[in-house]
Amino acid sequence: MYKDAVIINLLTRSYIMSEKISEKIFKRISEVVNLEPIDEFKDIETFKALDGRDAGIFRAYKGEKIKKFSIAEISVAPGMTYFNVGIKPETNYNISTFAINYMEMPDKIQFDVDLYPAVDLVEHQDFIDKYYEQLNGVYMEARKSEDFQWKPSDFAWMRARTSPYFFMSPAAKEKEDKVHNLINAYLEVWIQMYQNEKPVSEEMAKAIEYRKKCMIEVLREKEPDKTIIQKVFGNELTERLAEAMM
């Protein structure tokens, strides 16, 4: 397993909060996958805001079946840290993309989590039965819980790319453990996909690759928070971070 102490230390730097969700995901995936760093993004391992302050880190890894496992931790403003974690499988596997967006503020958390399908689930009911249905209990419980305020995305393009179990909600900071437990439930189902799925046919791989290409293009065009990030980091760094997180 990839256990580089320097990297782990960088992932736990004091300016990004304690026992973070990104660190928990990194540790869990490291137990399952032999991770290797991707050197392509060394220029943004650490980066600064336009005002000169240290503002974040970015790490990217690859491994068997995994094209990119990326972790971004961005200090958007004092007391506001944004975490983006994505695990993008190789396109010759029918493995969903695990991803979270997670904004941590002094008194609350705003987050979303999903296993974004690599295929049209209408055409692959067996994939729902085998994996996604495992989330039904925790998903419905969380939707009904007073600890969360579930809502669908406001954007049709976003709803079109998610699974039936996309979950987005604010939560009080003191409910952080419940947020982490919910995210972990999704991660554990993703790990089952990773461990079980075999290479698909060339035809299906091409379809998966095309679907992911379309999803990336739409996200680049429609990303609602891009203007806010540009004000903090400028156009060049914003574009570089967007490219790295895709």
C-alpha positions in Angstrom: 0.0 0.0 0.0 1.1 3.6 -0.6 2.0 4.9 2.8 4.3 7.8 2.1 4.5 9.6 5.5 5.3 13.0 3.8 2.1 12.9 1.8 0.0 11.9 4.8 1.6 14.7 6.7 0.7 17.2 4.0 -2.8 15.9 4.0 -3.1 16.8 7.7 -1.6 20.3 7.7 -3.0 22.4 10.5 -4.6 25.1 8.3 -7.1 22.6 6.9 -8.8 21.4 10.1 -8.4 18.2 12.1 -9.5 14.6 11.2 -10.9 15.6 7.9 -13.2 13.7 5.6 -10.6 13.7 2.9 -8.1 12.0 5.2 -10.6 9.3 6.2 -11.3 8.5 2.6 -7.6 8.5 1.7 -6.8 6.0 4.5 -9.7 3.7 3.6 -8.8 3.6 -0.1 -5.2 3.0 0.7 -6.2 -0.2 2.5 -7.8 -1.5 -0.7 -5.7 -0.1 -3.6 -2.0 0.2 -4.2 -1.9 3.9 -4.9 0.8 5.8 -6.9 1.0 9.6 -7.1 0.4 11.2 -10.4 3.2 13.7 -11.1 1.2 15.7 -13.6 -0.3 17.9 -10.9 2.8 18.6 -8.8 2.6 22.3 -9.7 -0.6 22.6 -7.6 0.4 20.3 -4.6 0.1 23.5 -2.6 -1.2 26.8 -3.9 -2.0 30.4 -2.8 -4.9 32.7 -3.2 -4.6 36.0 -5.0 -4.1 37.7 -1.6 -0.9 35.6 -1.1 -2.2 33.4 1.7 -1.7 29.6 1.7 -5.1 28.4 0.4 -5.0 24.7 -0.3 -3.5 21.5 -1.5 -4.2 19.0 -4.3 -3.2 15.4 -4.6 -3.8 12.9 -7.3 -3.2 9.1 -7.4 -3.7 6.2 -9.7 -4.0 2.5 -9.2 -5.4 -0.7 -10.6 -8.7 0.0 -12.2 -8.4 3.7 -11.1 -7.6 6.4 -13.6 -7.5 9.2 -11.0 -8.2 9.5 -7.3 -8.1 13.2 -6.5 -8.2 15.2 -3.3 -8.5 18.9 -3.2 -8.7 21.0 0.0 -9.3 24.6 -0.6 -9.5 27.5 2.0 -12.1 29.6 0.2 -12.2 32.2 3.0 -11.3 32.4 6.7 -13.2 29.6 8.4 -14.5 28.1 5.1 -12.7 25.0 3.7 -13.9 23.2 0.6 -13.1 19.5 0.1 -13.5 17.8 -3.2 -12.7 14.0 -3.4 -13.3 12.0 -6.6 -12.4 8.4 -7.5 -12.6 8.0 -11.3 -12.3 4.4 -12.5 -10.8 3.4 -15.8 -13.4 3.3 -18.6 -12.9 -0.4 -19.3 -14.7 -1.2 -16.0 -18.4 -0.6 -15.1 -17.5 1.1 -11.8 -19.3 4.2 -10.7 -17.4 7.4 -9.8 -17.4 8.1 -6.1 -17.4 11.9 -5.4 -18.1 14.3 -2.7 -18.3 18.1 -2.5 -18.0 19.2 1.1 -17.9 22.7 2.5 -16.9 23.0 6.2 -17.8 26.2 8.0 -17.5 27.1 11.7 -21.1 26.1 12.6 -22.2 23.9 9.7 -21.4 21.7 6.8 -22.8 21.7 3.3 -22.2 18.5 1.3 -23.2 16.2 -1.4 -22.2 12.6 -2.1 -22.9 10.1 -4.9 -21.8 7.1 -6.9 -22.2 8.6 -10.4 -23.1 5.8 -12.8 -20.8 4.8 -15.6 -23.7 3.5 -17.5 -27.4 4.1 -18.0 -28.9 2.3 -15.0 -32.2 1.7 -16.8 -30.3 -0.6 -19.1 -28.5 -2.2 -16.1 -31.1 -3.0 -13.5 -28.8 -5.8 -12.2 -26.2 -3.1 -11.2 -28.9 -1.4 -9.2 -29.9 -4.7 -7.5 -26.3 -5.7 -6.8 -24.9 -2.4 -5.5 -27.2 0.7 -5.3 -30.0 -1.0 -3.4 -27.6 -1.5 -0.5 -27.8 2.3 0.0 -31.6 2.4 0.2 -31.8 2.0 4.0 -29.2 4.6 4.9 -30.4 7.0 2.2 -34.1 6.9 3.2 -33.1 7.1 6.9 -31.0 10.2 6.2 -33.7 11.8 4.1 -36.1 11.5 7.0 -33.6 12.5 9.7 -33.8 15.8 11.4 -30.0 15.9 11.2 -30.2 16.6 7.5 -32.2 18.8 5.2 -32.1 16.8 1.9 -32.8 18.5 -1.3 -32.3 17.7 -5.0 -29.9 19.7 -7.1 -31.4 22.9 -8.5 -29.8 22.1 -11.9 -31.4 19.7 -14.4 -28.0 18.9 -16.0 -26.8 17.8 -12.6 -29.8 15.6 -11.8 -29.4 14.0 -15.2 -25.9 12.7 -14.3 -26.5 11.5 -10.8 -27.6 8.1 -9.4 -31.0 7.7 -7.7 -29.1 8.0 -4.4 -27.5 11.4 -4.9 -27.6 13.1 -1.5 -27.2 16.8 -0.8 -27.8 18.6 2.5 -26.6 21.0 5.1 -25.8 19.7 8.6 -24.9 21.3 11.8 -21.2 21.1 12.6 -21.9 19.0 15.7 -23.5 16.4 13.4 -20.2 15.9 11.5 -19.9 12.2 12.6 -23.3 11.4 11.0 -22.3 13.2 7.8 -19.0 11.1 7.7 -20.9 7.9 8.4 -23.3 8.6 5.5 -20.4 9.3 3.2 -18.6 6.2 4.4 -21.7 4.0 3.5 -21.4 5.2 -0.1 -17.6 4.6 -0.1 -18.1 1.0 1.1 -20.5 0.2 -1.7 -18.0 1.8 -4.1 -15.3 -0.5 -2.7 -17.5 -3.5 -3.4 -17.9 -2.4 -7.0 -14.1 -1.9 -7.3 -13.4 -5.4 -5.9 -16.0 -7.2 -7.9 -16.2 -5.7 -11.3 -14.2 -7.2 -14.2 -13.2 -5.6 -17.5 -16.1 -4.9 -19.8 -16.3 -5.5 -23.6 -14.6 -3.0 -25.9 -18.0 -1.8 -27.1 -19.2 -1.1 -23.6 -15.9 0.5 -22.7 -16.3 3.0 -25.6 -19.9 3.8 -24.4 -18.6 4.4 -20.8 -15.8 6.6 -22.1 -18.2 8.6 -24.2 -20.7 9.1 -21.3 -17.9 10.3 -19.1 -16.6 12.7 -21.8 -20.1 14.2 -22.1 -20.4 14.6 -18.3 -17.1 16.4 -18.1 -18.0 18.7 -21.0 -21.3 19.7 -19.4 -19.7 20.2 -16.0 -17.0 22.5 -17.5 -19.7 24.5 -19.2 -22.3 24.7 -16.4 -20.2 24.7 -13.2 -22.2 27.2 -11.0 -19.4 28.1 -8.5 -16.7 28.8 -11.0 -17.0 32.6 -10.8 -16.7 32.5 -7.0 -13.5 30.5 -7.2 -12.1 32.8 -9.9 -12.4 35.8 -7.5 -10.3 34.0 -4.9 -7.7 32.3 -7.2 -7.8 34.1 -10.6 -8.6 32.5 -13.9 -5.4 30.5 -14.5 -5.4 28.7 -11.2 -9.1 28.1 -11.3 -8.8 26.5 -14.7 -5.9 24.4 -13.5 -7.8 23.2 -10.5 -10.9 22.4 -12.5 -8.9 20.4 -15.0 -7.2 18.5 -12.1 -10.5 17.6 -10.4 -12.2 16.4 -13.5 
